[in-house]
Amino acid sequence: MDLATLVSFTVIAALLVISPGPNGVLVAKTVPTSGKAAGFANVAGFVSAFYLHGALSVLGISIILVQSAQAFFVIKMLGAAYLCWIGLKALWDAWKGVGAAQTVAPAKRQRTLAKAFAEGFLTNALNPKVSMFYLAAFPQFISQTQGAIGASFVLVFIHSMLNLIWFSAMVMLFARLTGAARNLTFQRWLKGVTGMVFIGFGAKLASMKP
């Protein structure tokens, strides 16, 4: 794989990463309420899910999801249901006034990190758009004469590192705003907006056609 091919893929993947989506919203929700470490756990979940999608794409399972309307529908609805569940939970927290006084205590830090990782992982693992991105990208950037598996995971690595850099920077930014974000009114406002955005992403995903 030559340098021009790598640069072309990097530009396309970077545009996908920095475009608004569920990952950025999840980080914006997690850091002010659970801390910087939980935000990085979200990011670790994102990266792990990309390697899962990359492996599925390389093994051809993702092709089944695209070609089988029934399989695609099941995966799509699971992803949409999860995003909507996050949104509804955030709206409920906003309505009930869950705020700074209910921030997770240090003794529960490990459980919080695991939950944050799971949220990041599932937000991406249950999103068929990621698999379809790889299915669209691999044929364009990988030659039939080169090792498809090795070249494919090079592209997955680039995509995952772009996500790691971008969302780690976002975690640091929100961590600097944590003091203001602990304000109860701000937290309720943030949870309300987060809930509506996640429900919107879920509805959009549910209406997406293969």
SULBELFEN-V506027 format. One record per residue. N is the residue number from 1. RES is the residue in one letter. PHI is phi in radians with two decimals (* if undefined). PSI is psi as a letter, one per 40 degrees, with the letter a starting at -180 (* if undefined). D_FIRST is the distance of its C-alpha to the first C-alpha in Angstrom with 2 decimals. Layout:
N|RES|PHI|PSI|D_FIRST + N|RES|PHI|PSI|D_FIRST
This chain:
1|M|*|h|0.00 + 2|D|-1.43|i|3.81 + 3|L|-1.11|d|6.84 + 4|A|-1.07|d|8.44 + 5|T|-1.14|d|6.52 + 6|L|-1.11|d|7.12 + 7|V|-1.14|d|10.51 + 8|S|-1.07|d|11.36 + 9|F|-1.13|d|11.02 + 10|T|-1.06|d|12.87 + 11|V|-1.12|d|15.56 + 12|I|-1.12|d|16.17 + 13|A|-1.14|d|16.36 + 14|A|-1.11|d|18.60 + 15|L|-1.09|d|20.91 + 16|L|-1.17|d|21.30 + 17|V|-1.15|d|22.10 + 18|I|-1.44|e|24.70 + 19|S|-1.23|i|26.40 + 20|P|-1.00|h|29.68 + 21|G|-2.92|a|29.64 + 22|P|-1.04|d|31.28 + 23|N|-1.08|d|29.35 + 24|G|-1.11|d|30.83 + 25|V|-1.15|d|34.22 + 26|L|-1.12|d|34.21 + 27|V|-1.09|d|33.51 + 28|A|-1.10|d|36.24 + 29|K|-1.41|d|38.60 + 30|T|-1.31|d|37.88 + 31|V|-1.06|d|38.00 + 32|P|-1.14|d|41.45 + 33|T|-1.74|d|43.08 + 34|S|-2.16|e|41.51 + 35|G|1.81|i|40.09 + 36|K|-1.12|d|36.93 + 37|A|-1.07|d|36.12 + 38|A|-1.15|d|36.24 + 39|G|-1.10|d|33.87 + 40|F|-1.16|d|31.30 + 41|A|-1.14|d|32.00 + 42|N|-0.96|d|31.12 + 43|V|-1.09|d|27.74 + 44|A|-1.08|d|27.16 + 45|G|-1.14|d|28.02 + 46|F|-0.99|d|25.52 + 47|V|-1.09|d|22.62 + 48|S|-1.07|d|23.91 + 49|A|-1.16|d|24.14 + 50|F|-1.11|d|20.51 + 51|Y|-1.21|d|19.56 + 52|L|-1.11|d|22.24 + 53|H|-1.09|d|20.93 + 54|G|-1.10|d|17.37 + 55|A|-1.12|d|19.00 + 56|L|-1.11|d|21.18 + 57|S|-1.15|d|18.46 + 58|V|-1.09|d|16.55 + 59|L|-1.38|e|19.98 + 60|G|1.54|e|20.94 + 61|I|-1.18|d|23.96 + 62|S|-1.12|d|23.01 + 63|I|-1.10|d|23.11 + 64|I|-1.10|d|26.72 + 65|L|-1.08|d|27.48 + 66|V|-1.33|d|26.39 + 67|Q|-1.46|d|28.10 + 68|S|-1.72|h|31.19 + 69|A|-1.08|d|33.38 + 70|Q|-1.19|d|35.47 + 71|A|-1.12|d|32.70 + 72|F|-1.08|d|31.12 + 73|F|-1.09|d|34.61 + 74|V|-1.10|d|35.29 + 75|I|-1.11|d|32.13 + 76|K|-1.07|d|32.61 + 77|M|-1.23|d|36.27 + 78|L|-1.09|d|35.64 + 79|G|-1.11|d|33.28 + 80|A|-1.11|d|35.78 + 81|A|-1.12|d|38.67 + 82|Y|-1.13|d|37.08 + 83|L|-1.09|d|36.35 + 84|C|-1.16|d|39.89 + 85|W|-1.09|d|41.35 + 86|I|-1.06|d|39.86 + 87|G|-1.11|d|41.24 + 88|L|-1.13|d|44.67 + 89|K|-1.11|d|44.90 + 90|A|-1.15|d|44.18 + 91|L|-1.11|d|46.81 + 92|W|-1.14|d|49.28 + 93|D|-1.08|d|48.75 + 94|A|-1.12|d|49.34 + 95|W|-1.16|d|52.48 + 96|K|-1.41|e|53.83 + 97|G|1.40|f|53.15 + 98|V|-1.17|h|50.88 + 99|G|-2.42|a|50.39 + 100|A|-1.07|d|50.22 + 101|A|-1.17|e|53.06 + 102|Q|-1.87|e|51.02 + 103|T|-1.09|i|47.93 + 104|V|-1.06|h|46.76 + 105|A|-1.31|i|48.61 + 106|P|-0.95|d|46.96 + 107|A|-1.13|d|48.23 + 108|K|-1.80|e|46.03 + 109|R|-1.00|d|42.90 + 110|Q|-1.09|d|41.06 + 111|R|-1.11|d|41.79 + 112|T|-1.11|d|40.70 + 113|L|-1.12|d|37.29 + 114|A|-1.11|d|36.80 + 115|K|-1.15|d|37.86 + 116|A|-1.12|d|35.60 + 117|F|-1.08|d|32.60 + 118|A|-1.09|d|33.65 + 119|E|-1.09|d|34.05 + 120|G|-1.12|d|30.56 + 121|F|-1.14|d|29.09 + 122|L|-1.21|d|31.17 + 123|T|-1.01|d|30.67 + 124|N|-1.68|d|26.96 + 125|A|-1.11|d|27.24 + 126|L|-1.64|e|29.82 + 127|N|-1.90|h|27.94 + 128|P|-1.15|e|26.32 + 129|K|-1.08|d|24.71 + 130|V|-1.17|d|22.01 + 131|S|-1.09|d|21.22 + 132|M|-1.19|d|21.36 + 133|F|-1.10|d|18.93 + 134|Y|-1.15|d|16.32 + 135|L|-1.11|d|17.42 + 136|A|-1.36|d|17.05 + 137|A|-1.43|d|13.66 + 138|F|-0.97|d|11.79 + 139|P|-1.09|d|12.63 + 140|Q|-1.41|d|11.64 + 141|F|-1.99|e|8.08 + 142|I|-2.08|h|7.22 + 143|S|-1.34|i|7.85 + 144|Q|-1.14|d|11.05 + 145|T|-1.53|e|10.32 + 146|Q|-1.80|i|7.85 + 147|G|-1.12|h|9.53 + 148|A|-1.15|d|10.28 + 149|I|-1.14|d|12.24 + 150|G|-1.08|d|10.12 + 151|A|-1.13|d|7.15 + 152|S|-1.09|d|10.21 + 153|F|-1.29|d|11.90 + 154|V|-1.12|d|9.37 + 155|L|-1.15|d|10.13 + 156|V|-1.09|d|13.71 + 157|F|-1.07|d|13.92 + 158|I|-1.07|d|13.07 + 159|H|-1.07|d|15.60 + 160|S|-1.17|d|18.10 + 161|M|-1.20|d|18.06 + 162|L|-1.08|d|18.72 + 163|N|-1.13|d|21.57 + 164|L|-1.05|d|22.82 + 165|I|-1.18|d|23.10 + 166|W|-1.13|d|24.60 + 167|F|-1.37|d|27.07 + 168|S|-1.16|d|28.05 + 169|A|-1.10|d|29.07 + 170|M|-1.16|d|30.97 + 171|V|-1.06|d|32.71 + 172|M|-1.10|d|33.86 + 173|L|-1.11|d|35.15 + 174|F|-1.19|d|37.17 + 175|A|-1.12|d|38.42 + 176|R|-1.20|d|40.04 + 177|L|-1.68|e|41.83 + 178|T|-1.04|d|43.07 + 179|G|-0.99|d|46.60 + 180|A|-1.21|d|47.19 + 181|A|-1.22|e|45.36 + 182|R|-1.29|e|47.87 + 183|N|-1.05|h|50.50 + 184|L|-1.03|d|51.72 + 185|T|-1.09|d|51.83 + 186|F|-1.11|d|48.27 + 187|Q|-1.12|d|47.06 + 188|R|-1.14|d|48.89 + 189|W|-1.10|d|47.48 + 190|L|-1.10|d|43.91 + 191|K|-1.14|d|44.31 + 192|G|-1.11|d|45.80 + 193|V|-1.13|d|43.01 + 194|T|-1.03|d|40.40 + 195|G|-1.04|d|42.21 + 196|M|-1.13|d|42.32 + 197|V|-1.15|d|38.65 + 198|F|-1.15|d|37.55 + 199|I|-1.11|d|39.94 + 200|G|-1.09|d|38.52 + 201|F|-1.11|d|34.95 + 202|G|-1.11|d|36.37 + 203|A|-1.12|d|38.24 + 204|K|-1.12|d|35.26 + 205|L|-1.15|d|33.16 + 206|A|-1.11|d|36.11 + 207|S|-1.55|e|36.39 + 208|M|-1.24|h|32.71 + 209|K|-1.83|i|32.25 + 210|P|-1.21|*|29.41
